Amino acid sequence: MINKKNKQFNLITAFFSAFVILLSGCSTDADAEQSATETSPSIRVISDGTLSEDVKQAAEYATFYIPEKMVTPYGSAFLMDNEKDLYESLKNVIGNFEPESFLEIDANTYSKILDLLRIEELSYSHVSSQKVGDYVMTEGKFKVNFEYNFTPEEMTRMNIAAEKRAAEIMNGVTDDMNEYETIKYLHDTILQNCVSDTTDPYTATIYGALVNGAALCEGYSKAFSYLCNLAGIENIIIVGSTVDGETYTPHMWNMVKYGGNWYHIDLTWDKPDETLASKYPDFVSYQYFLVNDTVIQNDHIPSSHLFNPPEANASYENYFTKEGFTIENESETDNVIAAALIDAAQNSRSFASVKCASNDLFIRTTADIAAAGRFDEIADIVRETVGKEISFSYSTYYSSYRIISFFIY
């Protein structure tokens, strides 16, 4: 009996170790509002050392403040009744920073519930580790010990600051913007005000992405999900991995439902590398903006551990298709590139991107526009529309995606 329990313990320990890696694999506290949490669930906000009249109410299941819309449920709706009970129980355990829980069902299911909580309760980024402890004879269960990154007071302060910054961002959503424009605005705003960072302690949080300006995939995904919730856009977070040759990296990204169809959006992979970002701060890649399963599965593997993601089969809302920036044949080259540059100039952007429909077309197009005088022909079309001369260069940095990027200077 002892050997059997030891074997079970080792298996569970190994599984939970893998679970911690899964959540953290892709993954200056300045100018933020300060807060204090009293013994009651009411949280009075402190600004510049002075108590304000603003009182925040802690969530019913947590000892810290959780703003409205900072929850994105999806997979939990598919749980069995006993799993839903555990979900609610663990939501309270983690929300109240309790140091331990008990493994009431098998380790796979327990891990699934913890994963779901992590991506549905968008502010639940404070669990630093969970380890299987001793077998409790009186309970007939294994004890699970939790450790936390932040205190309830820190969580409250972070969430208040994130809520405030989100409200500022949402002020940019105007009545004349359609749903596509709103999704694109939220996508671009996060990426143009945030850097990828592996060292900042807040990179897995909404606070990190929106306030601190530093995030990894978890922070990007949660911040985008939160803003979509505020905008009334149905969305979910997907857990899986990315593939580069033989290397698999744990990853998170988003899906949104738009026009009755589901699409993938990966902010992390739409963030340009440091070289491009430093030279062109507003540059954004749209390779993974509103794409279908065929595109995402080229180098992303969604996990079915939590739930089966909804099918994403449509393609007409993809950025390059929607904007008309796809070169389908050689005869379209000048007009498509000119249209992208005109759009950039008219919207005061320093960049424009087009996508070729095939690898052969990409090779022919890049060779063609590199020819002497070709830029002049395209520039003439742009000048006639925008009424001024523009100069631009081009980059094939995203050649693996058949994307050509142009930079106006």
C-alpha positions as CSV (number, residue, x, y, z in Angstrom):
1,M,0.0,0.0,0.0
2,I,2.8,2.4,0.9
3,N,4.6,1.7,-2.4
4,K,1.4,2.3,-4.4
5,K,0.9,5.7,-2.6
6,N,4.5,6.7,-3.2
7,K,4.1,5.8,-6.9
8,Q,0.9,7.9,-7.1
9,F,2.6,10.7,-5.3
10,N,5.5,10.8,-7.7
11,L,3.2,10.7,-10.7
12,I,1.1,13.6,-9.3
13,T,4.3,15.6,-8.4
14,A,5.6,15.1,-11.9
15,F,2.3,16.2,-13.5
16,F,2.1,19.4,-11.4
17,S,5.7,20.3,-12.2
18,A,4.8,20.1,-15.9
19,F,1.7,22.2,-15.2
20,V,3.8,25.0,-13.7
21,I,6.1,24.9,-16.7
22,L,3.1,25.1,-19.1
23,L,1.8,28.3,-17.4
24,S,5.2,30.0,-17.1
25,G,6.9,28.9,-20.3
26,C,6.0,31.9,-22.4
27,S,6.0,34.0,-19.9
28,T,8.8,49.0,-11.9
29,D,6.2,49.5,-10.0
30,A,6.0,53.2,-10.9
31,D,3.2,55.8,-11.1
32,A,0.5,53.3,-10.1
33,E,-2.1,54.0,-7.5
34,Q,-1.4,52.8,-4.1
35,S,-4.0,50.9,-2.1
36,A,-4.6,49.4,1.3
37,T,-6.8,46.5,2.2
38,E,-8.6,46.5,5.5
39,T,-10.0,43.6,7.5
40,S,-13.4,44.2,5.8
41,P,-14.0,43.4,2.2
42,S,-14.2,47.2,1.4
43,I,-10.9,48.5,0.0
44,R,-10.3,52.3,0.4
45,V,-8.0,53.6,-2.3
46,I,-5.0,55.8,-1.3
47,S,-3.7,58.4,-3.7
48,D,-0.6,60.5,-2.9
49,G,-0.9,59.4,0.8
50,T,-4.4,60.8,1.1
51,L,-7.5,58.7,1.6
52,S,-10.0,59.3,-1.2
53,E,-13.7,58.7,-1.1
54,D,-13.4,55.9,-3.7
55,V,-14.1,52.6,-2.0
56,K,-13.5,49.4,-3.9
57,Q,-15.4,46.2,-3.0
58,A,-13.4,43.0,-2.9
59,A,-14.8,40.1,-4.9
60,E,-17.1,37.8,-3.1
61,Y,-14.6,34.9,-3.6
62,A,-11.4,36.9,-3.1
63,T,-9.7,39.1,-0.6
64,F,-8.6,41.6,-3.3
65,Y,-10.5,43.9,-5.7
66,I,-11.4,42.3,-9.1
67,P,-12.8,44.8,-11.6
68,E,-15.9,44.1,-13.6
69,K,-15.3,42.3,-16.8
70,M,-12.0,40.9,-15.7
71,V,-13.3,37.4,-16.1
72,T,-13.6,35.5,-19.4
73,P,-15.5,32.2,-18.9
74,Y,-15.7,29.5,-21.6
75,G,-14.2,26.1,-20.8
76,S,-15.7,25.9,-17.3
77,A,-19.2,25.7,-18.9
78,F,-18.3,22.2,-20.3
79,L,-17.2,20.8,-16.9
80,M,-19.0,17.9,-15.2
81,D,-20.9,18.8,-12.0
82,N,-18.2,17.5,-9.7
83,E,-15.6,19.4,-11.7
84,K,-17.7,22.6,-11.4
85,D,-17.8,22.2,-7.7
86,L,-14.0,21.9,-7.6
87,Y,-13.7,24.9,-9.8
88,E,-15.7,27.0,-7.4
89,S,-13.8,25.6,-4.4
90,L,-10.4,26.4,-5.9
91,K,-11.5,29.8,-7.1
92,N,-12.1,30.6,-3.4
93,V,-8.9,28.9,-2.3
94,I,-6.8,31.0,-4.7
95,G,-8.8,34.1,-4.4
96,N,-8.4,34.1,-0.6
97,F,-4.7,33.2,-0.8
98,E,-5.2,30.0,1.2
99,P,-1.9,28.0,1.6
100,E,-3.4,24.6,0.8
101,S,-6.1,22.5,-0.7
102,F,-6.7,18.8,-1.2
103,L,-6.5,16.6,-4.3
104,E,-10.1,15.4,-4.3
105,I,-10.0,13.9,-7.8
106,D,-7.4,12.6,-10.2
107,A,-4.3,14.8,-10.9
108,N,-5.2,15.4,-14.6
109,T,-8.6,16.9,-13.7
110,Y,-7.2,18.9,-10.8
111,S,-4.6,20.4,-13.2
112,K,-7.3,21.1,-15.8
113,I,-9.3,23.1,-13.2
114,L,-6.3,25.1,-12.2
115,D,-5.5,25.9,-15.8
116,L,-9.0,27.0,-16.5
117,L,-9.0,29.3,-13.5
118,R,-5.8,30.8,-14.7
119,I,-7.2,31.8,-18.1
120,E,-10.8,32.6,-17.1
121,E,-10.1,34.5,-13.9
122,L,-7.9,37.1,-15.7
123,S,-6.5,38.5,-12.5
124,Y,-5.4,35.1,-11.3
125,S,-1.7,35.4,-12.1
126,H,-0.6,35.4,-8.5
127,V,0.0,31.7,-8.0
128,S,3.7,31.1,-8.1
129,S,3.7,27.4,-7.5
130,Q,1.5,24.5,-6.4
131,K,3.1,21.4,-5.0
132,V,1.6,18.1,-3.9
133,G,2.4,17.6,-0.3
134,D,1.7,14.7,2.2
135,Y,-1.0,12.1,1.9
136,V,-3.5,13.0,4.7
137,M,-4.8,9.7,6.1
138,T,-7.8,11.3,7.8
139,E,-8.9,12.9,4.6
140,G,-7.9,10.1,2.3
141,K,-6.4,12.8,0.0
142,F,-3.1,14.4,-1.0
143,K,-2.6,18.0,0.3
144,V,-1.7,20.6,-2.3
145,N,0.4,23.5,-1.1
146,F,0.1,26.9,-2.8
147,E,2.6,29.8,-2.9
148,Y,1.8,33.3,-4.2
149,N,3.7,36.0,-6.1
150,F,1.8,38.9,-4.7
151,T,-0.1,39.9,-1.6
152,P,-3.8,40.8,-1.6
153,E,-2.8,44.5,-1.2
154,E,-0.6,44.3,-4.3
155,M,-3.3,42.6,-6.3
156,T,-5.8,45.3,-5.4
157,R,-3.4,48.0,-6.4
158,M,-2.5,46.3,-9.7
159,N,-6.1,45.7,-10.6
160,I,-7.1,49.3,-9.8
161,A,-4.3,50.7,-11.9
162,A,-5.1,48.3,-14.8
163,E,-8.8,49.2,-14.6
164,K,-7.9,52.9,-14.8
165,R,-5.6,52.4,-17.8
166,A,-8.2,50.2,-19.5
167,A,-10.8,53.0,-19.2
168,E,-8.4,55.4,-20.8
169,I,-7.9,53.0,-23.7
170,M,-11.6,52.4,-24.1
171,N,-12.1,56.2,-24.5
172,G,-10.4,55.7,-27.9
173,V,-13.3,53.5,-29.0
174,T,-15.6,55.9,-30.8
175,D,-19.2,55.5,-31.9
176,D,-18.3,55.5,-35.5
177,M,-15.9,52.5,-35.1
178,N,-17.2,49.1,-36.3
179,E,-16.3,45.9,-34.5
180,Y,-13.4,45.1,-36.8
181,E,-11.9,48.6,-36.2
182,T,-12.4,48.2,-32.4
183,I,-10.6,44.8,-32.4
184,K,-7.8,46.2,-34.4
185,Y,-7.5,49.3,-32.2
186,L,-7.3,47.2,-29.0
187,H,-4.7,44.9,-30.7
188,D,-2.6,47.8,-31.9
189,T,-2.8,49.9,-28.7
190,I,-1.5,47.0,-26.5
191,L,1.4,46.2,-28.9
192,Q,2.5,49.8,-29.5
193,N,2.6,50.5,-25.7
194,C,4.2,47.3,-24.5
195,V,7.5,45.4,-24.9
196,S,8.2,41.8,-24.5
197,D,10.1,41.2,-21.3
198,T,11.3,38.0,-19.6
199,T,12.5,39.7,-16.4
200,D,9.7,42.0,-15.2
201,P,7.7,40.4,-12.3
202,Y,4.4,41.5,-13.8
203,T,4.7,40.0,-17.3
204,A,2.0,37.5,-16.8
205,T,-0.5,40.1,-15.6
206,I,-2.9,42.6,-17.2
207,Y,-1.2,45.2,-15.1
208,G,2.1,44.3,-16.7
209,A,0.7,44.7,-20.2
210,L,-1.4,47.8,-19.7
211,V,0.3,49.8,-17.0
212,N,3.9,48.6,-16.7
213,G,4.3,48.2,-20.5
214,A,6.1,44.8,-20.3
215,A,4.5,41.5,-20.9
216,L,4.9,37.9,-22.2
217,C,2.2,35.8,-23.9
218,E,0.0,35.4,-20.7
219,G,0.0,39.2,-20.1
220,Y,-0.7,40.1,-23.7
221,S,-3.5,37.5,-23.9
222,K,-5.2,38.5,-20.6
223,A,-5.0,42.2,-21.3
224,F,-6.5,41.8,-24.8
225,S,-9.3,39.6,-23.4
226,Y,-10.1,42.1,-20.7
227,L,-10.3,45.0,-23.2
228,C,-12.5,42.8,-25.5
229,N,-14.8,42.1,-22.6
230,L,-15.1,45.8,-22.0
231,A,-15.9,46.3,-25.6
232,G,-18.5,43.6,-25.6
233,I,-16.6,41.3,-28.0
234,E,-16.9,37.6,-27.3
235,N,-13.5,36.1,-26.8
236,I,-11.5,33.3,-25.2
237,I,-7.9,32.5,-24.3
238,I,-6.2,29.5,-25.9
239,V,-3.5,27.5,-24.2
240,G,-1.1,25.5,-26.4
241,S,2.4,25.6,-27.8
242,T,4.3,27.1,-30.7
243,V,6.5,25.0,-32.9
244,D,9.9,26.0,-34.4
245,G,11.5,23.0,-36.0
246,E,11.9,20.4,-33.1
247,T,11.3,23.0,-30.4
248,Y,7.9,23.3,-28.7
249,T,7.3,26.3,-26.5
250,P,4.2,26.7,-24.1
251,H,2.1,29.6,-25.3
252,M,-1.2,31.5,-24.9
253,W,-3.1,33.5,-27.5
254,N,-6.7,34.7,-28.1
255,M,-9.7,33.8,-30.2
256,V,-12.5,36.3,-30.9
257,K,-16.0,35.8,-32.4
258,Y,-16.6,38.4,-35.0
259,G,-19.3,38.4,-37.7
260,G,-20.6,35.0,-36.4
261,N,-17.2,33.3,-36.9
262,W,-14.3,32.6,-34.6
263,Y,-10.8,33.8,-35.5
264,H,-7.4,33.5,-33.8
265,I,-5.4,36.5,-32.7
266,D,-1.8,36.2,-31.4
267,L,-0.5,39.5,-30.0
268,T,2.8,38.0,-28.9
269,W,3.6,36.9,-32.4
270,D,2.3,40.2,-33.9
271,K,4.9,42.1,-31.8
272,P,7.9,42.9,-34.0
273,D,11.4,42.1,-32.9
274,E,13.4,44.7,-30.9
275,T,15.3,46.0,-33.9
276,L,12.2,46.9,-35.9
277,A,10.3,48.0,-32.8
278,S,13.0,50.5,-31.7
279,K,13.3,52.0,-35.2
280,Y,9.6,52.0,-35.9
281,P,7.7,52.2,-32.6
282,D,4.2,52.0,-34.1
283,F,5.0,49.0,-36.3
284,V,2.7,46.1,-35.9
285,S,2.7,42.8,-37.8
286,Y,-0.8,41.5,-38.7
287,Q,0.2,37.9,-39.6
288,Y,-1.9,36.6,-36.7
289,F,-4.7,39.1,-36.7
290,L,-8.1,37.4,-37.3
291,V,-6.7,34.2,-38.9
292,N,-8.3,30.8,-39.3
293,D,-7.2,27.4,-38.1
294,T,-5.2,26.7,-41.3
295,V,-3.0,29.7,-40.7
296,I,-2.6,29.3,-36.9
297,Q,-1.8,25.6,-37.2
298,N,1.3,26.3,-39.3
299,D,3.3,26.9,-36.1
300,H,0.8,26.8,-33.3
301,I,-0.7,23.7,-31.6
302,P,-3.9,24.5,-29.5
303,S,-4.2,22.2,-26.5
304,S,-7.4,20.1,-26.0
305,H,-6.4,19.6,-22.4
306,L,-8.9,22.3,-21.2
307,F,-11.5,22.2,-23.9
308,N,-11.7,21.8,-27.7
309,P,-11.3,25.3,-29.2
310,P,-14.1,26.4,-31.5
311,E,-13.5,25.9,-35.2
312,A,-12.2,28.9,-37.1
313,N,-12.8,28.3,-40.7
314,A,-13.5,31.8,-42.2
315,S,-10.9,33.9,-43.8
316,Y,-12.6,37.1,-45.1
317,E,-12.0,39.1,-42.0
318,N,-8.2,38.5,-41.9
319,Y,-6.3,41.8,-42.0
320,F,-4.8,41.4,-45.4
321,T,-8.0,40.2,-47.0
322,K,-10.2,42.7,-45.2
323,E,-8.0,45.7,-46.0
324,G,-7.3,44.6,-49.6
325,F,-3.6,44.3,-49.0
326,T,-3.1,40.8,-50.6
327,I,-1.3,40.5,-53.9
328,E,-3.1,37.8,-55.8
329,N,-1.2,38.2,-59.1
330,E,1.7,40.2,-60.6
331,S,-0.6,42.7,-62.3
332,E,-1.9,43.9,-58.9
333,T,1.5,44.6,-57.4
334,D,1.6,48.4,-57.9
335,N,-2.0,49.1,-56.9
336,V,-2.0,46.9,-53.8
337,I,1.3,48.3,-52.5
338,A,0.2,51.8,-53.3
339,A,-3.1,51.2,-51.5
340,A,-1.3,50.1,-48.4
341,L,1.0,53.1,-48.5
342,I,-1.9,55.5,-49.1
343,D,-3.7,54.0,-46.1
344,A,-0.6,54.5,-43.9
345,A,-0.1,58.0,-45.0
346,Q,-3.7,59.0,-44.5
347,N,-3.7,57.5,-41.0
348,S,-0.3,59.0,-40.0
349,R,1.4,55.6,-39.7
350,S,5.0,55.0,-40.6
351,F,4.5,51.5,-42.0
352,A,2.4,49.5,-44.4
353,S,2.4,45.7,-45.1
354,V,1.2,43.6,-48.0
355,K,1.0,39.8,-48.3
356,C,1.6,37.7,-51.4
357,A,-0.8,34.8,-52.1
358,S,2.0,32.3,-52.8
359,N,5.7,31.8,-52.3
360,D,6.5,32.1,-56.0
361,L,4.5,35.4,-56.2
362,F,6.4,36.7,-53.1
363,I,9.8,35.9,-54.8
364,R,8.7,37.6,-58.1
365,T,7.2,40.6,-56.3
366,T,10.3,41.3,-54.1
367,A,12.6,41.0,-57.2
368,D,10.3,43.3,-59.2
369,I,10.1,46.1,-56.6
370,A,13.8,46.0,-56.1
371,A,14.3,46.9,-59.8
372,A,15.5,50.4,-60.6
373,G,12.7,52.9,-60.8
374,R,10.0,50.7,-59.5
375,F,9.6,52.7,-56.3
376,D,9.2,55.8,-58.3
377,E,6.2,54.3,-60.2
378,I,4.5,53.3,-56.9
379,A,5.3,56.7,-55.3
380,D,3.6,58.5,-58.2
381,I,0.4,56.6,-57.5
382,V,0.6,57.5,-53.8
383,R,1.4,61.2,-54.5
384,E,-1.6,61.6,-56.8
385,T,-3.9,60.4,-54.0
386,V,-2.4,61.9,-50.8
387,G,-1.2,65.1,-52.5
388,K,2.4,65.0,-51.3
389,E,5.7,63.2,-52.0
390,I,6.6,60.3,-49.7
391,S,9.8,58.3,-49.5
392,F,9.8,54.7,-48.3
393,S,12.0,51.6,-47.9
394,Y,10.9,48.0,-47.7
395,S,11.8,44.9,-45.6
396,T,11.3,41.2,-46.2
397,Y,11.8,40.4,-42.5
398,Y,8.5,38.5,-42.5
399,S,9.4,36.6,-45.7
400,S,8.4,33.3,-44.1
401,Y,4.8,34.6,-44.0
402,R,5.1,36.1,-47.5
403,I,4.7,39.6,-46.1
404,I,6.5,42.7,-47.4
405,S,6.7,45.6,-45.0
406,F,7.2,49.2,-46.1
407,F,8.4,52.1,-43.9
408,I,7.7,55.7,-44.7
409,Y,10.3,58.3,-43.8
